[in-house]
Amino acid sequence: MNKTLMNEMKKLDNSGLNDVVDFARELMVMNGKMLFKPGTKVFMVQKTKKTPGTVRKVLQKNAVVDMDDGRTYRVPLVMLEAA
């Protein structure tokens, strides 16, 4: 992150920072939609582990992922990482 952006963020109040966080989450979802297509191998990232799987379908903010253990989950795009 560049210093100019960091300095501008230091000037924001809590409401402004919440707007920045919301915007960053929207960007992550948009980037995830561009990155993940059906058939893409991914990791579902949790606090302490990464579980491998394959994207079956990309929804607005989630993806349907077939995990390697045979289960299927609807996973938020921000929790996915390309394998």
Secondary structure as GFF3:
##gff-version 3
##sequence-region A 1 83
A	DSSP	alpha_helix	3	10	.	.	.	ID=ss1
A	DSSP	alpha_helix	14	35	.	.	.	ID=ss2
A	DSSP	beta_strand	41	45	.	.	.	ID=ss3
A	DSSP	beta_strand	50	58	.	.	.	ID=ss4
A	DSSP	beta_strand	62	67	.	.	.	ID=ss5
A	DSSP	beta_strand	72	76	.	.	.	ID=ss6
A	DSSP	three_ten_helix	77	79	.	.	.	ID=ss7
A	DSSP	beta_strand	80	82	.	.	.	ID=ss8
###
